[in-house]
């Protein structure tokens, strides 16, 4: 798995998280006529000029590169929506606002491949970066409460895929450090957990029927 040899490993690399985001559906406006595409992941089409249809993001990008369509940005990427989300994020000190699980990757792919289809693209990019910074700051603030809490886990609501991937390694190391110095009895013991989960044979299994020889 990518990243496991690094000193600060994550479960997935940024490219792998982005690859998973490419399965998200998005609207396109074709400029050509084409028969339905029967793919392993589903059937998409038929395609008609100026008729909006939904396809996976990877297919939208492939058609866009060939000049076969325009990509319609999702409604949450409108300036009005992003401004409202940013204000809510700044006002709330607890749970983050609900955004698509892959909002970071979707917006990055659209900035890279369909920037001309995004109205006010520079403002949209700035708002998304501000939202991500505010959300990560709230995560860091939440981590400050670990030391005073006797818990072996932490719950942070509504994180996106990329945010989880960034935070996960740090959270694990932080919990280990806190419990090592303050509450070593709370550190999970792999050997003890393995022994407790080991299957044990019942004391009196009863008479077993012998297997018939072939």
C-alpha positions in Angstrom: 0.0 0.0 0.0 1.3 3.4 -0.9 2.7 5.4 1.9 3.5 2.6 4.3 7.2 3.0 3.9 7.1 6.7 4.9 7.9 8.0 8.4 4.4 9.5 8.6 2.3 6.8 6.9 -1.3 7.3 5.7 -3.7 4.6 4.8 -3.9 6.0 1.2 -1.9 8.4 -0.9 -3.5 11.6 -2.2 -3.5 10.0 -5.7 -5.4 7.0 -4.4 -8.0 9.1 -2.6 -8.4 11.1 -5.8 -8.8 7.9 -7.8 -11.7 6.8 -5.5 -13.4 10.2 -5.9 -13.5 9.8 -9.7 -16.5 7.4 -9.3 -18.7 10.2 -8.0 -21.5 11.2 -10.4 -21.5 14.6 -12.0 -23.6 16.3 -14.6 -22.3 17.0 -18.1 -23.8 18.8 -21.2 -22.8 16.8 -24.3 -22.2 18.5 -27.6 -22.5 15.3 -29.6 -24.8 12.4 -30.1 -23.7 9.0 -28.9 -25.2 5.6 -28.0 -25.4 4.4 -24.4 -22.1 3.2 -22.8 -22.5 -0.2 -21.1 -19.7 -0.3 -18.5 -19.0 -2.6 -15.6 -19.9 0.2 -13.2 -23.2 0.9 -14.9 -24.9 2.1 -18.1 -24.7 5.8 -19.1 -26.4 7.6 -21.9 -27.6 7.8 -24.6 -26.1 11.2 -25.1 -27.7 14.1 -27.0 -26.4 17.6 -27.7 -27.3 20.1 -25.0 -29.2 17.4 -22.9 -27.9 17.2 -19.4 -27.0 13.7 -18.1 -25.1 12.2 -15.2 -21.8 10.2 -15.6 -18.9 9.3 -13.3 -16.4 12.0 -12.9 -13.7 10.0 -14.6 -15.9 9.6 -17.7 -16.8 13.3 -17.6 -13.1 14.2 -17.6 -12.4 11.8 -20.5 -15.1 13.3 -22.6 -14.1 16.8 -21.7 -10.5 16.1 -22.8 -11.8 15.1 -26.2 -14.0 18.2 -26.5 -17.2 16.1 -26.3 -18.9 17.9 -23.4 -18.9 20.7 -20.9 -19.0 19.8 -17.2 -21.6 21.3 -15.0 -20.1 22.1 -11.5 -22.2 20.7 -8.6 -24.5 23.1 -6.7 -22.3 23.1 -3.6 -19.5 24.8 -5.7 -21.5 27.9 -6.3 -20.1 31.0 -4.6 -23.4 31.5 -2.7 -23.3 28.0 -1.3 -19.6 28.1 -0.5 -19.9 31.5 1.3 -22.7 30.1 3.4 -20.8 27.0 4.3 -17.7 29.0 5.2 -19.7 31.3 7.5 -21.3 28.3 9.2 -17.9 26.7 9.7 -16.5 29.8 11.3 -19.5 30.2 13.6 -19.6 26.6 14.7 -17.0 25.3 17.1 -18.2 21.7 17.0 -19.4 19.5 14.1 -18.4 20.6 10.7 -21.0 21.3 8.0 -21.9 18.4 5.8 -20.0 18.5 2.5 -19.6 15.8 -0.1 -17.2 13.1 1.3 -14.8 13.8 -1.7 -15.3 17.6 -2.0 -11.5 18.3 -1.9 -10.7 15.8 -4.7 -13.8 16.7 -6.8 -13.0 20.4 -6.8 -9.3 19.7 -7.5 -10.1 17.6 -10.5 -12.5 20.2 -11.9 -9.9 23.0 -11.3 -7.4 20.9 -13.3 -9.6 19.7 -16.2 -12.7 22.0 -16.4 -11.7 25.4 -15.0 -13.4 27.2 -17.9 -16.7 25.6 -16.9 -16.6 27.0 -13.4 -18.0 30.5 -13.0 -15.6 32.8 -10.9 -13.2 29.9 -10.7 -10.6 31.9 -8.6 -13.1 32.9 -6.0 -14.5 29.4 -5.8 -11.0 28.0 -5.3 -10.2 30.5 -2.6 -13.5 29.7 -0.7 -12.8 26.0 -0.8 -9.3 26.5 0.5 -10.7 28.7 3.3 -13.3 26.1 4.2 -10.6 23.4 4.3 -8.3 25.5 6.5 -11.2 26.3 9.0 -12.2 22.6 9.2 -8.6 21.4 9.8 -8.2 24.1 12.5 -11.3 22.8 14.3 -9.8 19.3 14.1 -6.6 20.5 15.7 -8.6 22.2 18.4 -10.4 19.0 19.1 -7.2 17.1 19.5 -6.2 19.4 22.3 -8.8 17.8 24.5 -7.3 14.3 24.2 -4.9 14.7 27.2 -7.7 15.4 29.7 -10.0 12.7 28.4 -9.6 9.1 29.5 -10.6 7.5 26.2 -9.0 5.2 23.7 -10.7 6.8 20.7 -11.8 10.2 19.3 -14.9 11.0 17.3 -14.9 13.9 14.9 -18.0 14.4 12.8 -18.4 15.1 9.0 -14.7 14.9 7.9 -14.1 14.4 4.2 -12.0 11.6 2.7 -8.9 13.7 2.3 -9.2 15.3 5.8 -9.5 11.8 7.3 -6.4 10.7 5.4 -4.4 13.7 6.6 -5.5 13.5 10.2 -5.5 9.7 10.8 -1.7 9.2 11.3 -1.4 12.2 13.6 -4.4 11.2 15.7 -2.9 7.7 16.2 0.5 9.0 17.2 -1.0 11.7 19.5 -3.2 9.1 21.3 -0.3 6.8 21.8 1.9 9.7 23.2 -0.8 10.9 25.6 -1.6 7.5 27.0 2.1 6.5 27.2 2.9 9.5 29.5 -0.5 10.0 31.2 -2.6 6.8 31.1 -0.5 3.8 29.9 -3.2 1.4 31.0 -5.4 2.7 28.2 -3.0 1.8 25.4 -4.4 -1.2 23.5 -2.4 -4.4 24.1 -2.3 -6.3 20.8 -1.3 -9.6 22.5 -4.0 -9.3 25.2 -6.6 -8.5 22.5 -5.5 -11.5 20.5 -5.8 -13.8 23.5 -9.2 -12.5 24.4 -10.5 -13.1 20.8 -9.0 -16.5 20.5 -11.5 -19.2 19.9 -11.8 -21.7 22.8 -13.1 -25.2 22.5 -16.1 -25.9 24.8 -15.4 -28.0 27.9 -17.9 -30.7 26.9 -18.4 -30.7 23.1 -20.5 -33.9 23.3 -20.2 -37.1 21.3 -19.2 -36.4 17.7 -20.4 -38.6 14.9 -17.5 -40.3 13.1 -16.9 -39.4 9.5 -17.8 -42.2 7.0 -14.8 -43.5 5.1 -15.0 -43.2 1.3 
